[in-house]
Amino acid sequence: MRYGLIPLRFILAGQLAGGAVIFTDGNTGKGKTLTFAPDIPEPGSYRVYVKYPAGASVDADRSSLVPVTITHAAGTTRLTLDQKSTGQGGDWDDLGVYLFDRRSSSIQKITIDTEGTDAPVVINAVKLVKV
């Protein structure tokens, strides 16, 4: 079962590019967060994906050090997303499988942070797919 885009809790800054909303920190005011709060209709394991534009598009200069925190039913997982690597962006990037239950969306969330990043951070969406 596939679930659509997750509602945003906090927004960095939005702009339209080719019909898609792109959230970016514009490489200024580091320390901002963008939190996606899922409303989980059915407890279980979900694959978490993020999407951001391909490198040749808006804000092509990207950070290789984007902190991502996934707070799920089994705890908290911290990852570093490399938005600069060749072949990154444009498609849904797989961040792994995590256990989610029907807890409040303020407890279970996916957070993109700009603290400590070395270039602009850009994000389109987060998606969860039940596995």
N, C-alpha and C positions, 0 to 999 in steps of 0.2 A: 504494500500500500504506500502511496506517495503522498506527501503533504506539501503544500505550497510554501510560499515565502512566509517567513516568520515576522510578526509585527516588531517594529523597532521600539526600544525603550528610550534611547537617547540618540540624537542625530548629530553627526559632526557638521556636515554642510552638504547640501544636495545640489546637483545640477543635472540637466538633461543632456544626454549625448546619444544621438541615434535612437531616441525614443526610450532609452533606459536611464533610470536614476542611478547616479554614481555618487557615493559618499566619499569625500576626501578631506584630509586635514590640511591640504595645500602646503604641507611641510612647515606649518607655523603653529605656534601655541601647543607644543608637544605636551602630552599628559591627558589628552582627550580620550574618551572611550566611546565605543559604539556597542550597545548591548542588544542582542536578539533574544527575546523571551518566548520560548515555544509554549503553546497550549497543547499539551500531549493528550490526545483523545483516547489512546490505548497504551497501557504500560508495555514496555519491552525494549528490545535492542534497536537502536536507530543508527544509521550511517549519517554522519554529519558532513556536509559539503559547504564550501564557500565559493563565491564567484566574484571576480573582479575583471575589468577590461584587459584585453591582451596588451602586451607591452608597446605595440605601435600606436595605441589609441591614447585617450586622455591621460595626462600625467604619466607619460612613458617612463620617466625617471622614478623608480619605485624603491621601497625599502626592502632589504634582505633580512630584516630583523623585527618582523611584526609579531608582537606577543598576542597569542590567542589563549583564552582561558575557557575551558568547557566545564561547567559545573553540572554534574549529572547525579543520578541516584546513588552511584557507587563512590562518589567523591568528586575531586577536582583534578582535571588534567590540564597541564600547561604545555603549549607547543610554541614553536617559532615558525612563522610562515615566511617563506622567501618569495616575495613578489617580483624579484628582479631576475630570477633564473630563466634561461631560455626555455620556451615552451610553457611557461606559467601564464595563467590568466586566459580569459576568453571562454574557457570551459569550467565545469564544476570541479573544484579541487577537493579530493577526498581527505578528510581529517581523521577518519577512523570510525569505529563502532563503539557506541556508549549506551549504557542502560538509563532509560528515562522512565519515570512513573507519573502519576497524576498529581504530583505536588504543585504548589503554586509556581507560576512562571517567575516569581521573584527569587525562587530558590534555584531552579534549573535554568541555565542561560548559557549563551555563547557570547563572549566579550572580546572585541578587537580593541587593542590598546595602541596608543601612539607614543607612549613613554619609551625613550631610548632608541627610537627608530632613526635611521640614517638618511632618509629621503621621504617623499610623500607616501602616505598610506591611502590606498584606494580600495573600496569594497562596493559591490553591487547588491549581494544578497547572501543569505544563509538558507540552507534547505536540509530537512531531515527526511530520511527514507527508512521506513520500518523494514527490518531484515528478518 
